[in-house]
Amino acid sequence: MAMDAHEIEQLIKARLPTADVSIRDLAGDGDHYAAHVVATEFKGKTRVQQHKMVYDALGDRMGGVLHALALTTAPKD
């Protein structure tokens, strides 16, 4: 069972409402994606904390229906 990019974006935005999210399907198989997330919620957070916030937004889907996510994050000014 695969996820689509729109679903990933919606899950992230539900937890991080200010986020600008871009998702790219890396393999065309619906479970290997790259995501770039820029959000004001990341301000003052380390890169590890930022990534954890995104993974928390995705919940138990990571490692399940979403096999791999290459993630880049940055605070929004």
N, C-alpha and C positions, 0 to 999 in steps of 0.2 A: 504494500500500500504506500503510495507516494503522496507528497504534499505539493501544492502548487505555490508559486512565488507570492501570489496575492495573499494566500492564507498566512504565510510567514510574515509578510509585511503587516497584516492586520493584528496578529498576535503581538508583534513588537510595539506597534503604535498603541495598542490597548494598555500596555504597561508603561510606555514612554511616549506620552501624547505629543510632545514637541518634536519627536524624531522625524528626521528626513531619512528615508530608507530606500536604498536601491538594492535589488536582488538580481542575481544572474545565475541561471541554471548552467552548471559547469559541464555536465555530461549528457543532458537531455533525458535523464532518467527519472527526474522528479525527486531525487533524494541526495543529490550532491550540488550544493549551492555556494555562492559567494555573496556575502552581504556587507554593505557599507552603511553604517548607522551613525548619524550625527545628531546629538540631542543636548539640550540645555541641562538635562538631568545628569549628564556626565561631568559637568563642571566641578573641579576639585577632586575628582575620582581618579585613581590609577587606571592604567589600561586593563589590568586584571579585574578590577572592580567593575569597569565598564562592560567587559565581556561577560562577567557573571550576571550583570543586570539583563543583558540580552538573553543569555541562556535561561535565566529564571523566567523570562517572558515566554520562552518556548516550552518550558515545563518538561514533561516526560516524553515529548516528541523527539527531543535530541537523543540520538542513539537508537531510536525506534523507527518511526516512519521517516524521520529526517536523519539520514545516515551521517552526513558530513556537511559542515558549514565553515567555510573559510571566512573569517570575520575580521573586519577593520572597523574601528570606532574612533570618534573624536567628539570633543565638547563643542557645542554650538555657541558662538559668541552672542 
